[in-house]
Amino acid sequence: MYRFLLLAVTTALTVPAAPAAEPYWAGQLELPRAWQLSEGADIRIGLIDTGVAADPDLAGAMLPGADFPDVGAPAGDAIGHGTTMALLIAGRGIGGGTRGVAPRARILPARLTGGAEDAVAAVRWAVDQGAKVVNISLGAGHSGETDYDSALAYAKEHDVVVVAAAGNVGEDSEVTSPADRPGVLAVSAVDRSGRFRDDVGVSGPAISFAAPGVDISTSRPGERAPTSGTSQATALVSGAVALVRARYPELSADEVTDQLARTAKDLGAPGRDDRYGFGLIDPLAALSVTPPSSGVPWWAVALGIAAGLAVVVGGALVFRRRRRAAPG
């Protein structure tokens, strides 16, 4: 049976850090230029997380949400994790606050407080609400056939891209589920120089892409020092998927992933590798390069083989904790 561990950020600082007008990751991903081509307008993104609190930078971004299980609790986000993910994905940047990767996308918040069956229901709910992308910044230990598989199959049938956090060092030793499942985009974290940080995120044969996930700040009220983890990197990739889906609405989910894989910045060993996957996402290139004609996406073959190499072990389901980066 799965067990959820909802972990808050811990820090010694007492004064919230004001985010820069343009965070480093926006420049690293060349988002100002990418936004001239797409802002992810009206793409619905299912956010399976801790809920989303009211925030001025999310005005106009939020759609009605749901709780899993439905316990009748007031809407909100007691932990802050889901709110941070929503800002990184679709923050509007009002008054100098956080502008997410897809600042005109819409968030479908699924607040998750239950177990595996509730997570499956949350994914299916997001798909039924018209999500074209589902962001899952949580994970569990490996298993040969997980409870997630039925929900992931449902998402695939409905042409939805599923993006999941690979896992964080200190909590996980290898890529967790559902990030390790076939067809899911598993995301690892790099720093502002594009370097994989083995003190932050895990690596493994299921990794699809890398994205900034070290020293990330947002305008979320009460957020303190910059935090790090594969959660943040996952949110940035989900935003990039929304940009591509808005610019190329004719592309299928597989073709969107193929476009991101073809245009990613290859880092580490040539080709796909266990740390960076196909490389650092490059939204500008993905929006600028004309997609190929329809066909079998080459990335699917590589990831299918990689997924088969994953080790099968048990584990607990946890939200990918956001934590401060280690010095250096």
TIMISE-710931 format. One record per residue: residue number from 0; residue in one letter; z, y, x of N, C-alpha, C, CB in turn. Coordinates in steps of 0.1 Angstrom, whole numbers. Atoms other than C-alpha are relative to their C-alpha. Glycine has a CB too. Layout:
REC  torlo  lumro   n_up  n_north  n_east  ca_up  ca_north  ca_east   c_up  c_north  c_east  cb_up  cb_north  cb_east
REC    NUM      a      Z        Y       X      Z         Y        X      Z        Y       X      Z         Y        X
...
***
This chain:
REC  torlo  lumro   n_up  n_north  n_east  ca_up  ca_north  ca_east   c_up  c_north  c_east  cb_up  cb_north  cb_east
REC      0      m      0      -12       8      0         0        0      0       12       9     12         0      -10
REC      1      y      1      -12      -8     -9        34       13     13        9      -3    -12         8       -4
REC      2      r    -11       -9       1     18        61       19     -5       13       6     12        -6        8
REC      3      f      4      -13      -4     12        98       21     11        7       7     -5         8      -12
REC      4      l    -10       -8      -7     30       120       46     -5       14       1      3        -6       15
REC      5      l      5      -14       0     26       157       39      8        8      10      1         6      -15
REC      6      l     -7       -6     -12     35       175       71     -3       15       1     -4        -7       13
REC      7      a      1      -14      -2     41       212       74     -2        4      14     11         8       -7
REC      8      v      1       -5     -14     33       233      105     13        4       5    -10        12        0
REC      9      t    -12       -5      -6     61       239      128     -3        9      12      9       -12        5
REC     10      t      2      -10     -11     63       269      152     12        8       2    -12         9       -3
REC     11      a    -12       -8      -4     88       290      170     -2       14      -4      3        -1       15
REC     12      l      3      -14       3     71       323      160      5        3     -14    -15         3        1
REC     13      t     -5       -4      13     84       343      131     -9       11      -6     14         5        1
REC     14      v      9      -10       5     57       369      127    -14       -5      -1      0        13        9
REC     15      p     14        5       2     23       359      112     -9        7      10     -4         2      -14
REC     16      a     10       -5      -9     -5       363      136    -12        5      -8     -5       -10       11
REC     17      a     12       -5       7    -33       386      123    -13       -5       6      0        16        1
REC     18      p     13        6      -5    -67       369      126     -9       11       4     -6        -8      -11
REC     19      a     10       -9      -5    -94       386      145    -10        3     -10     -7        -5       13
REC     20      a     11       -3      10   -122       404      126    -10      -11       0     -6        14        3
REC     21      e     10       12       0   -145       376      138      7      -10       9    -14         5        6
REC     22      p     -6       10      -9   -127       345      150     -9       -7       9      6       -11       -9
REC     23      y      9        5     -11   -140       328      181    -10      -11      -6      8        -6       11
REC     24      w      9       10       5   -154       299      161    -12        5      -8      8       -10       -9
REC     25      a     11       -6       7   -176       322      140    -11        3      10      4        12       -8
REC     26      g     10       -2     -10   -193       333      172     -5      -12       7      6         9       11
REC     27      q      4       12      -6   -193       299      187    -11       -8      -8     12        -9        2
REC     28      l      9        6       9   -212       286      157    -11        9      -4      7        -5      -12
REC     29      e     11      -11       2   -234       318      156     -1        2     -16    -13        -5        5
REC     30      l      0       -2      15   -224       323      119     -6       13      -4     14        -2       -5
REC     31      p      6      -13       5   -233       360      116    -16       -1      -1      3        11       10
REC     32      r     15        2       1   -270       350      123     -3      -10     -10     -5        -4       14
REC     33      a      3       10      10   -268       319      102      2        5     -14     10       -12        2
REC     34      w     -2       -5      14   -255       339       72    -12        8      -4     12         9        0
REC     35      q     12       -7       4   -288       358       73    -10       -9      -7     -7         7       12
REC     36      l      8       11       6   -304       325       62      6       -7     -12     -4       -10       11
REC     37      s     -7        7      11   -278       310       40     15        3       0     -2       -15        1
REC     38      e    -15       -2       1   -242       317       28      6      -11      -9      3        14       -6
REC     39      g     -5       11       8   -239       284        8      1        4     -15     13        -4        5
REC     40      a     -2       -5      13   -244       302      -25      1      -11     -11    -11         9       -4
REC     41      d     -2        9      12   -230       282      -55      1      -15       3    -10         3      -10
REC     42      i     -2       15      -3   -227       249      -36     15       -3      -3     -4        -3       15
REC     43      r    -13        4       3   -197       231      -50      6      -10      10      1        -6      -14
REC     44      i     -6        8     -11   -173       216      -24     13       -6      -6      2         8       13
REC     45      g    -13        6       4   -146       191      -35      9        0      11     -3       -14       -5
REC     46      l    -10       -1     -11   -115       197      -15     12       -9      -4      5        15        2
REC     47      i    -10       10       3    -92       166      -16     12        3      10     -5       -15        2
REC     48      d    -10       -5     -10    -60       181       -1     13        3      -8     -5        13        7
REC     49      t    -13       -3       5    -26       197       -9      0       10     -11      9         4       11
REC     50      g      1      -10      10    -39       221      -35     -4       13       7     13         2       -7
REC     51      v      4      -13      -6    -49       258      -30      8       10      -7    -15         2       -2
REC     52      a     -8      -11       6    -26       288      -35     -9       12      -2     11         3       10
REC     53      a      7      -12       2    -37       321      -48     -2        8      13      7         9      -11
REC     54      d      3       -8     -12    -53       342      -20    -11       10      -2     -3       -10       12
REC     55      p     11      -10       2    -73       374      -21    -13       -4       6      4        13        5
REC     56      d     12        3      -6    -98       360        3     -8      -12      -7      2        -4       15
REC     57      l      7       11       8   -106       332      -22     -4        4     -13      9       -12        0
REC     58      a      4       -6      13   -112       355      -51    -15       -3      -2      2        15       -1
REC     59      g     14        4       4   -144       342      -68     -5      -13       6     -9        11        5
REC     60      a      4       12      -6   -145       311      -47      6      -13      -7      5        -1       15
REC     61      m     -7       11       6   -122       289      -68     -5       -4     -14     15         2        0
REC     62      l      3        6      13   -132       266      -97     12       -7      -5    -12        -9        1
REC     63      p    -12        7       5   -107       249     -120      2      -13       7     -2        -3      -15
REC     64      g     -4       12      -8    -89       221     -102      7      -11      -9      8         3       12
REC     65      a     -7       11       7    -70       189     -111     10       -6      10    -10       -11       -5
REC     66      d    -10        7      -8    -39       170      -98     -2      -15      -1     14         5       -5
REC     67      f      1       15       0    -39       134      -88     13       -6       7    -13        -5        8
REC     68      p      1        2      14    -18       120     -103      3       14      -7     10       -11       -5
REC     69      d     -3      -12       8    -15       146     -131     15       -1      -4     -9         1      -12
REC     70      v    -14        0       3     22       154     -132      4       12      -7      9        -2       13
REC     71      g     -3      -12       8     20       187     -150      6       11       8      8        -3      -11
REC     72      a     -7      -10      -9     32       207     -120     -8       13       0      2        -5       14
REC     73      p      8      -13      -1     22       244     -116    -10       -1      11     10        12        2
REC     74      a     10        0     -11     -9       249      -96      5        8      12    -13         7       -5
REC     75      g     -4       -7     -12     -5       260      -60     -1      -10      12     14         5       -1
REC     76      d      1        8     -12     -1       246      -25     13        3       8    -12         4        9
REC     77      a    -13       -2      -6     35       242      -13      0       -1      15     10       -10       -5
REC     78      i      1        3     -14     24       231       22     -9       10       7     -5       -14        3
REC     79      g      9       -9      -6     -5       255       29    -12       -6       6      7         8       10
REC     80      h     11        7      -6    -28       229       43    -13        2      -7      3       -15        2
REC     81      g     12       -1       8    -53       229       15     -5       14      -1      3        -5      -14
REC     82      t      4      -14       1    -53       267       13     -7        4      13     12         9       -2
REC     83      t      7       -2     -13    -62       269       50    -14       -6       0      8        -5       11
REC     84      m     13        7       0    -90       244       45    -10        8      -9      1       -14       -5
REC     85      a      9       -7       9   -104       264       16     -5       13       6      8         3      -13
REC     86      l      4      -12      -7   -104       296       36    -10       -2      11     13         7        6
REC     87      l     10        3     -10   -122       280       65    -14       -4      -6      5       -11        9
REC     88      i     12        4       6   -148       266       42     -7       11      -7      2       -11      -10
REC     89      a      6       -9       9   -154       294       17      7       13      -2     -2        -6      -13
REC     90      g     -6      -13       1   -132       324       24    -10       11      -1      9         2       12
REC     91      r      9      -11       3   -148       356       12      1       12      11      2         6      -13
REC     92      g     -1      -10     -10   -136       378       41      3       14      -6    -12         1        8
REC     93      i     -3      -13       6   -122       405       18     10        8       8      5        -3      -15
REC     94      g     -9       -9      -7   -106       434       35      3       -4      14     13         1       -7
REC     95      g     -2        4     -14   -110       419       70      7      -13       1      8        10        7
REC     96      g     -6       13      -1    -95       385       61    -10      -10       4      6        -3      -14
REC     97      t      9       11      -4   -110       351       67    -13       -1      -7      8       -13       -1
REC     98      r     13        3       6   -147       346       61     -3      -14       4    -11        11        4
REC     99      g      3       14      -3   -154       309       59    -14       -2       4      4        -8      -11
REC    100      v     14        4      -4   -185       291       71    -10        3     -11      0       -14        5
REC    101      a      9       -2      11   -200       292       36      7       10     -10     -3       -14       -7
REC    102      p     -7       -9       7   -187       324       21     -4        3     -15      0        13        7
REC    103      r      3       -1      14   -205       321      -12      0      -14      -7    -14         6       -1
REC    104      a     -2       13       6   -197       284      -18     11        1     -10      2       -11       11
REC    105      r    -11        1      10   -173       273      -46      8      -12       4     -6        -1      -14
REC    106      i    -10       10      -3   -142       252      -41      5       -7     -13     12         5        8
REC    107      l     -6        8      11   -132       224      -65     13       -7       6    -10       -11       -5
REC    108      p    -12        5      -7    -95       218      -55      6      -12      -8     10        11        0
REC    109      a     -7       12       5    -81       183      -61     13       -2       8     -9       -13        2
REC    110      r    -13        1      -6    -44       184      -54      5      -14       0     10         9       -6
REC    111      l     -3       14      -1    -34       150      -41     15       -2       4     -9        -7       11
REC    112      t    -14        3      -3      3       139      -43      3      -15      -1      9         8       -9
REC    113      g     -3       14       2     -1       102      -50     -6       -9      11     -7        -4      -13
REC    114      g      4       10      -9    -15        71      -33    -15       -2       0      7       -13       -2
REC    115      a     15        2      -2    -49        55      -26     -7        0     -13     -1       -14        6
REC    116      e      7        0      13    -58        50      -63     -3       14      -4      8        -8      -10
REC    117      d      2      -14       3    -53        87      -68    -10        7       8     14         8        1
REC    118      a     10       -6      -9    -74        96      -38    -14       -4      -4      3        -5       15
REC    119      v     13        5       6   -102        75      -52     -4        8     -12      0       -15       -2
REC    120      a      3       -8      12    -99        92      -85     -4       14       3     13        -1      -10
REC    121      a      3      -14      -4    -99       126      -68    -15        1       4      9         5       10
REC    122      v     14       -1      -4   -132       119      -51    -10       -2     -11     -3       -11       11
REC    123      r      9        2      12   -148       106      -83      0       12      -9      4       -13       -8
REC    124      w     -1      -12       9   -135       136     -102     -9       12       6     14         5       -1
REC    125      a      8      -10      -6   -151       160      -76    -15       -2      -2      4         1       15
REC    126      v     14        3       2   -184       142      -78     -4        3     -14     -3       -15        3
REC    127      d      3       -3      14   -183       144     -116      0       15      -4     10        -7       -9
REC    128      q      0      -14       2   -176       181     -114    -12        7       7     13         6        5
REC    129      g     11       -6      -6   -208       187      -95      0        3      15     -4        12       -7
REC    130      a     -2       -3     -15   -196       187      -59    -13       -6       7     13        -6        6
REC    131      k     11        5      -8   -225       184      -34      6       -4      14    -11        10        2
REC    132      v     -7        3     -12   -200       181       -5     15       -3      -4      0        12       10
REC    133      v    -14        3       2   -165       165       -4      7        0      13      2       -14       -7
REC    134      n     -8       -2     -13   -140       175       23     13       -8      -2      3        15        3
REC    135      i    -13        9       0   -112       149       31      7        2      13     -4       -15       -3
REC    136      s     -7       -2     -12    -88       161       57     13       -8       0      3        15        2
REC    137      l    -11        9       0    -65       131       55     -6      -14       5      6        -1      -14
REC    138      g      5       13      -5    -67        95       67     11      -11      -1     -4         2       14
REC    139      a     -9       12       0    -52        60       68     -5       -9      11      0        -7      -14
REC    140      g      4       10     -10    -53        31       92    -12       -8      -5     11       -10        2
REC    141      h     12        8       3    -84         9       94      2      -11      -9     -6        -4       13
REC    142      s      0       13       7    -92       -19       71    -14       -4      -2      8         1      -14
REC    143      g     13        5       2   -122       -41       66     -7        6     -12      0       -15        0
REC    144      e      6       -5      13   -128       -30       30     11        8      -6     -5       -12       -9
REC    145      t    -10       -9       5   -108         0       19     -1        4     -14      1        13        9
REC    146      d      0       -5      13    -98        14      -14    -10       11      -2     14         4       -4
REC    147      y      9      -11       1   -120        43       -6    -15       -4      -3      0         8       13
REC    148      d     14        3       0   -152        23       -6     -7        2     -13     -1       -15        4
REC    149      s      6       -2      13   -157        24      -43     -4       14      -3      9        -6      -11
REC    150      a      3      -15       2   -154        62      -44    -11        5       9     13         8        3
REC    151      l     10       -5     -10   -176        66      -13    -14       -5      -5      2        -6       14
REC    152      a     13        5       6   -203        44      -30     -4        9     -12      2       -15       -4
REC    153      y      3       -9      11   -200        66      -61     -6       13       5     13         2       -8
REC    154      a      5      -13      -5   -205        97      -40    -14       -2       5      9         5       12
REC    155      k     13        2      -5   -235        82      -23    -10       -1     -12     -1       -13        8
REC    156      e      9        2      12   -250        72      -57     -4       14      -6      6        -9      -10
REC    157      h      2      -13       6   -247       109      -67     -4       10      10     13         4       -7
REC    158      d      6       -9     -10   -262       123      -35     10       11       5    -12         7       -6
REC    159      v    -11       -9      -5   -229       138      -22      3       -3      15     13        -1       -9
REC    160      v     -4        2     -14   -221       143       15     15        0       1     -6        12        9
REC    161      v    -14        1      -2   -186       132       24      4        3      14      6       -14       -5
REC    162      v     -4       -4     -13   -169       148       54     15       -3       2     -3        15        4
REC    163      a    -14        3      -1   -136       135       68      5        2      14      2       -15       -4
REC    164      a     -7       -2     -13   -111       142       96      1      -13       8     13         7       -2
REC    165      a     -1       12      -8   -112       117      125     14       -5       2     -7         2       13
REC    166      g    -13        4      -4    -75       118      132      6        8      11      2       -15        3
REC    167      n     -6       -8     -10    -50       136      154      9       -8       9      9        11       -7
REC    168      v     -9        7     -10    -33       125      186     14        3      -3     -4         6       14
REC    169      g    -14       -1       4      3       119      181      3       -7     -13      5        14        0
REC    170      e     -1        7      13     -3       104      146     -9      -12       0     -3        10      -11
REC    171      d     11       10       1    -34        83      152     -4       -3      14    -12         5       -9
REC    172      s      5        4     -13    -47        63      181    -15       -2      -1      6       -13        4
REC    173      e     15        1       2    -83        59      167     -4        5     -13     -4       -15        2
REC    174      v      6       -6      12   -106        71      140      6       -7     -13    -15         0        0
REC    175      t     -7        5      12    -88        66      106    -10       -1     -12     12         8       -4
REC    176      s      8        2      13   -101        57       71      3       12      -9      2       -13       -6
REC    177      p     14        4       2   -121        71       53    -10        5      10     -5         4      -13
REC    178      a      9       -5     -10   -136        88       84     -8      -12       7      7         8       10
REC    179      d      6       12      -7   -144        53       98    -10       -8      -9     10        -9        6
REC    180      r      8        7      10   -163        42       67    -15        3       2      4         2      -14
REC    181      p     14       -3      -1   -201        39       68     -5       11     -10     -9       -13       -4
REC    182      g      5      -11       8   -219        70       55      9       13       0     -2        -5      -13
REC    183      v     -9      -11       0   -189        93       60     -2        8      13     15        -4       -2
REC    184      l      1       -8     -12   -192       122       85     13        2       6     -7        13       -3
REC    185      a    -12       -1      -7   -163       118      109      0       11      10      4       -14        6
REC    186      v      1      -12      -8   -154       150      127     11        0      10      1        12       -9
REC    187      s     -9       -2     -11   -137       155      161      2       15       3     -4        -8       12
REC    188      a     -3      -14      -2   -122       187      174     -3        4      15     14         3       -3
REC    189      v      2       -6     -13   -133       209      204      6       13       1    -16         0        3
REC    190      d     -5      -13      -1   -120       241      218    -11       11       1      9         1       13
REC    191      r      9      -11       0   -136       275      222    -11       -2      11      7        13        2
REC    192      s     10        3     -10   -155       262      253     -9      -12      -3      6        -2       14
REC    193      g      8       12       4   -169       232      234      5      -12       7    -14         2        4
REC    194      r     -6       12      -7   -146       208      253      8       -8     -10      8         4       12
REC    195      f     -9        9       8   -132       178      235     14        0       5     -6       -15        0
REC    196      r    -14        0      -4    -95       179      236      7      -13      -4      8        12       -7
REC    197      d     -6       13       3    -79       145      239     15        2      -3     -2        -9       11
REC    198      d    -14       -3       4    -45       162      233      1        4     -14      7        10        9
REC    199      v      0       -5      14    -56       172      198     -6      -11      -9     -9        12       -1
REC    200      g      6        9       9    -80       147      182     -4      -13       7    -13         6       -6
REC    201      v      4       13      -5    -90       111      185    -15       -1       2      5       -11       -9
REC    202      s     15        3      -1   -124        96      195     -2      -14      -4     -4         2       15
REC    203      g      3       14       4   -142        65      186    -15       -1      -4      9        -5      -11
REC    204      p     14        3       3   -176        49      177     -4        6     -14     -3       -14        1
REC    205      a      4       -5      14   -175        64      141     -2       15       0     10        -4      -10
REC    206      i      1      -14      -1   -175       100      153    -15        5      -3      5         6       13
REC    207      s     14       -5       4   -205       119      137     -3       13       7     -1         1      -15
REC    208      f      2      -13      -5   -200       155      148     13        6       6     -5         9      -11
REC    209      a    -12       -7      -5   -177       178      167     -1       15      -5      0         0       16
REC    210      a      0      -14       4   -166       213      156     13        6       5      0         1      -16
REC    211      p    -12       -7      -4   -140       239      166     12       -4      -8     -2        15        0
REC    212      g    -13        4       6   -105       227      159     12        3       8     -1       -15       -3
REC    213      v    -11       -4      -9    -83       243      185      3       15      -1     -3        -4       15
REC    214      d     -5      -14       1    -63       275      181     -8        7     -11     -2         8       13
REC    215      i      6       -6      12    -76       283      146      9        8      -8     -7       -12       -9
REC    216      s     -8       -8       8    -62       312      127     -7        4     -13      4        13        7
REC    217      t      6       -5      12    -68       323       91      9       11      -6     -1       -12      -11
REC    218      s     -8      -10       6    -55       350       68     10       -5     -10     -9        11       -6
REC    219      r     -9        5      10    -34       327       47     14        6       1      1       -16        2
REC    220      p    -13       -6       0     -1       344       38     10      -10       5      4         5      -14
REC    221      g    -11        9      -6     28       329       58     -5       -8      11      4        -8      -11
REC    222      e      4        7     -12      6       313       84      4        6      12    -16        -2        0
REC    223      r     -5       -5     -12     20       317      118     -9       -1      12     14        -7        3
REC    224      a      8        1     -12      6       308      152    -13       -7      -3      7        -6       11
REC    225      p     12        8       2    -30       295      155      4      -15       1    -10         3       12
REC    226      t     -3       15       0    -30       257      148    -13       -7       4      5        -4      -14
REC    227      s     11        9      -5    -51       228      159      0      -13      -7      1        -2       15
REC    228      g      1       14       6    -64       195      145    -14       -2      -5     10        -1      -11
REC    229      t     14        3       6    -94       177      131     -1        4     -14     -2       -15        1
REC    230      s      2       -6      13    -86       191       97     -9       12       0     14         3       -6
REC    231      q      8      -12      -1    -99       225      107    -15       -3       3      6         9       10
REC    232      a     13        3      -4   -129       210      124     -8       -5     -12     -1       -10       12
REC    233      t      6        6      12   -137       190       92     -4       11     -10      9       -10       -6
REC    234      a      3      -10       9   -135       221       71    -13        8       4     12        10       -2
REC    235      l     11       -7      -5   -160       239       93    -13       -8      -2      2         4       15
REC    236      v     12        8       2   -185       210       91     -3        0     -15      3       -14        5
REC    237      s      3        0      15   -181       209       53     -7       13      -4     12        -2       -8
REC    238      g      6      -13       2   -190       246       53    -15        0       5      7        11        6
REC    239      a     14        1      -6   -221       239       75     -9       -8      -9      0        -6       14
REC    240      v      8        8       9   -232       212       51     -4        8     -12      8       -13       -5
REC    241      a      3       -9      12   -230       237       22    -11       10       4     13         8       -4
REC    242      l     11      -10      -4   -252       262       42    -13       -7      -1      3         5       14
REC    243      v     13        7       0   -279       236       46     -4       -4     -14      1       -13        9
REC    244      r      4        4      14   -277       223       10     -5       12      -8     12        -6       -7
REC    245      a      4      -12       8   -281       259       -3    -14        4       5     10        11        2
REC    246      r     13       -5      -5   -311       267       20    -11      -11      -3      1         2       15
REC    247      y     10       11       3   -328       233       15      4       -9     -11     -2        -8       13
REC    248      p     -5        8      11   -319       222      -20     -8      -13      -3      0         9      -12
REC    249      e      8       12       3   -347       196      -20      5      -12       9    -14         3        3
REC    250      l     -4       11      -9   -330       176        8     11       -9      -6      5         6       13
REC    251      s    -10        9       5   -310       145       -1     12        1      10     -5       -14        0
REC    252      a    -12        0      -8   -275       140       13     -3       -6      14     11        -8       -7
REC    253      d      4        6     -13   -289       117       40     -9        9       8     -7       -14       -2
REC    254      e      9       -9      -7   -316       142       49      8       13       5    -11         5       -9
REC    255      v     -8      -11      -4   -290       170       51      8       -4      13     11         4      -10
REC    256      t     -7        5     -12   -270       149       76     -9       -1      12      7       -13       -3
REC    257      d     11        2     -10   -302       141       95     -3       14       6    -12        -6       -6
REC    258      q      3      -14      -5   -309       179       98     11        5       9     -2         9      -12
REC    259      l    -11       -4      -9   -274       185      112      0       -8      13     13        -2       -7
REC    260      a      0        8     -12   -277       156      136    -12        4      10     -2       -15       -4
REC    261      r     12       -3      -9   -312       166      149      2       14       7    -12         1       -9
REC    262      t     -1      -14      -6   -301       202      156     14        2       7     -1        10      -11
REC    263      a    -13       -2      -6   -265       196      169     -2        2      15      9       -12       -3
REC    264      k      0       -2     -15   -258       207      205      6      -12       7      8        13        4
REC    265      d     -4       12      -6   -256       175      225     10        3      11    -12        -8        6
REC    266      l    -10       -2     -10   -224       175      245      5      -14       6     12         8       -5
REC    267      g     -5       13      -6   -208       148      268    -12       -8       4      8        -7      -10
REC    268      a     11       10      -4   -229       117      275    -13        3      -9      4       -15       -2
REC    269      p     12       -3       8   -266       121      264      0       -9     -12    -12        -3        9
REC    270      g      0        7      13   -271       111      228     13       -1      -7     -5       -14        3
REC    271      r    -13        2       7   -244       100      204     10       -6       9     -2        -8      -13
REC    272      d    -11        6      -7   -210        94      220     12        0      -8      1         7       14
REC    273      d    -12        2       7   -175        86      210      9       12      -2      8       -11        6
REC    274      r     -8      -12       1   -161       121      215     -7       11      -8      2         5       14
REC    275      y      7      -10       6   -187       144      202    -10       -4     -11     -8         8       10
REC    276      g     10        4       9   -208       122      180    -14        4       4      3         4      -14
REC    277      f     14       -5      -4   -243       137      178      1       14       6     -8         1      -13
REC    278      g     -2      -13      -7   -228       169      192      7       10      -8    -13         5        4
REC    279      l     -6      -12       7   -214       203      182     -9        5     -11      4        11       10
REC    280      i      9       -5      10   -227       214      149     -6       13       3      8         0      -14
REC    281      d      7      -12      -3   -252       242      151     -6        5     -13    -11        -2       11
REC    282      p      6       -5      13   -256       259      117    -12        8       1     11         8       -7
REC    283      l     12       -8      -1   -281       284      129    -12       -8       2      2        10       11
REC    284      a     11        9      -3   -304       257      143     -3       -8     -12      3        -9       12
REC    285      a      3        8      12   -300       236      112     -7        7     -11     14        -6       -5
REC    286      l      6       -8      11   -310       265       90    -14        5       5      9        11       -3
REC    287      s     13       -6      -5   -339       276      113    -11      -10       2      3         7       13
REC    288      v     10       10      -3   -356       244      122     -5       -7     -13      6       -11       10
REC    289      t      6        6      12   -380       230       95      4      -14       0    -15         3        0
REC    290      p     -3       14       1   -367       197       83    -12       -9       0      8        -3      -13
REC    291      p     11        9       0   -390       167       88     -3       -5     -14      2       -12        9
REC    292      s      3        6      13   -407       150       59      9      -11      -3    -15        -5       -1
REC    293      s     -9       10       4   -387       125       40     -2      -13       7      0        -2      -16
REC    294      g      1       13      -7   -380        92       57     14       -6       2     -8         1       13
REC    295      v    -13        6      -3   -352        69       69      6        8      11     -2       -15        4
REC    296      p     -7       -8     -10   -327        91       87      5       -8      12     12         7       -6
REC    297      w     -3        9     -12   -323        78      123     15        0       3     -7         6       12
REC    298      w    -15        0      -3   -286        88      124      7      -11      -8      6        14       -4
REC    299      a     -7       10       9   -278        63       96      1      -13       7     -7        -1      -13
REC    300      v      0       13      -7   -288        34      118     10        0      11    -14        -2        6
REC    301      a    -10       -1     -11   -267        46      147     14       -1      -5     -2        13        8
REC    302      l    -14        1       5   -236        52      126      3      -13      -6      1        12      -10
REC    303      g     -3       13       6   -240        19      108      4      -10      10    -13        -5       -8
REC    304      i     -4        9     -11   -239         1      141     14        4       5    -10         1       11
REC    305      a    -13       -4      -6   -210        22      153     12       -4      -9      0        15        1
REC    306      a    -10        3       9   -190        16      121      4      -15       1     -4         3      -14
REC    307      g     -3       14      -1   -193       -21      126      9       -4      12    -13        -8        1
REC    308      l     -8        3     -12   -175       -18      160     15        5      -2     -6         8       11
REC    309      a    -13       -5       2   -144        -2      144     10      -11       0      1         9      -13
REC    310      v    -11        9       0   -111       -20      149      6       -1     -13     10         2       12
REC    311      v     -6        2      14    -95       -34      117     15       -1       2     -6       -12       -7
REC    312      v    -14        0       0    -58       -25      116      6        7     -12      6         7       13
REC    313      g     -6       -7      11    -33       -12       91      6       14       4     11        -8       -6
REC    314      g     -6      -13      -3    -17        23       88      4        7     -12     -9         8        8
REC    315      a     -4       -9      11     -3        51       67    -10       11      -2     14         5        3
REC    316      l      9      -11       3    -23        77       49      7       13       1     -5        -2      -15
REC    317      v     -7      -13      -3    -15       112       61    -10       11       0      7        -1       14
REC    318      f      8      -11      -2    -29       146       59     -1        3      15      5        12       -8
REC    319      r      2       -3     -14    -44       156       93      8       12       3    -15         1        3
REC    320      r     -9      -11      -2    -15       178      104     -6       10       9     13        -5        6
REC    321      r      4      -11      -8    -24       212      118     11        4       9     -4        12       -9
REC    322      r    -10       -4      -9     -5       219      149     -5        9      12      6       -13        6
REC    323      r      4       -8     -11     -5       242      179     -6       -7      11     12         8        4
REC    324      a      7        7     -12    -27       234      208     10        0      11    -13         7        3
REC    325      a     -8        0     -12    -10       223      240     -5       10       9     -1       -14        6
REC    326      p      4      -11      -9    -10       249      267    -12       -5       9     12         3       10
REC    327      g     11        3      -8    -42       250      287    -12       -2      -8      2       -12        8
***
